[in-house]
């Protein structure tokens, strides 16, 4: 059986991301720090009744721009066909999440501190 270098590298990187995510999730759980993944935050924004939604059509694609302003938090989400393109979250003037699909795809399910 011959090992392919790029497959081995991809599997190793995937395993390291999974380990990092599990360690973060365990740490946040033990220390009672509220956390959520970008995927969970996006679902929260999309389902919240106070979310302001704008849909635009460009080159045959439908893009959805969503904003949710809560008491001390501001969330912004861009999607196309249920794919998260961009997610930004601010709490008390500090950014707590900045997700971009082109650079952070492997972090879609990684826990993020909410405070």
N, C-alpha and C positions, 0 to 999 in steps of 0.2 A: 504494500500500500504506500503510495507516494503522497507526501504532504504538499499542498499548494500553499506557498508563502502568504499570498494575499488573503486566502480563506482563513488561515491560521491567525493572521493579524486581525481580521474582522471579528472572528470568534473571541479572541482575547480582549479586544476593545469592548465588545458587547458584554462580556463577563465582568470586566472592570466597572462599566457603567452600572450594571445591575448590582454589583457589590456596593458601590458608592451610594446608590439610591436606597438600598436596604439599610446601610449604616445610618444615613441621614434620617430615614423614617423611624428607625429604632431610637436614635438620639432624641428626636423631637417628641416621640411618644413618652420616653422616660422622663424628660424634663418638662412635660406638659406645655410644650410650645405649639400653638396652633399652626397647622401646615396644610397645604393642599397642592395638588399638581396643576400645571397649566391647563391640562385637559379638564380637570374638575372645575377650575375657575371659569373656563370658557362655558361649560354647561350651566354653571350658576348664573353667569351673565345672560345667557340666552333664555333661561327660564324665568328670570326675575321680572315681575310685573312692571317695575319702574325703568326698565332698560329702554333707551331711545335707540331706534333702529332706522338706518337709512340703507336702501338697496340701490345699487347702480349697476348698469349693464355696460360692459366694455368688451368689444371684439367678440361678442357672442358668449361671454362669461358673466355670471351674476356675482357681484361682490356685496357682502353685507358688512356694514360698519355699525358697531354697537357701542354705546356709552352708558355706563351706569355710575351715577353719583350717589353715594351713601353719605352718612353723617360725616365720617372722617376718611373715607376712601373713595378713590376715583379709578374706575376700570375702563379700559378701551380694548376692543376686540375687532379684528378684521378677519373675515372668513371668505372662502370661495368653495362652494359645493361641500360644505361641512368640514373643510380642511382649515385648520387654524393657520393663518398667515402671520398675524402679529397679535401680541397680547402685552399690554402694559398695565401695571397697577401701582398706585400711589396711596400711601396712608400717612396722614399727618405731614404731607409735603415730602416724604421720602419714598423713593421707588423701591418696591419690594419684589416686583417681578418684571422682567423684560424678556419676552420670548419672541424669536423670529424663526420662522420655519426654515429659512435657508441656512441658518447657522446652528440652531438648537434642536434639530429634529430628534436627536437621541435623548433629549431632556424633557420630552412631552409629558412623561409620566413621573418625572422626578419631583420629590416633595420640595416645596418652597415655604419658607417662614412667612406667616401672615402678619407678624408684628415687628 
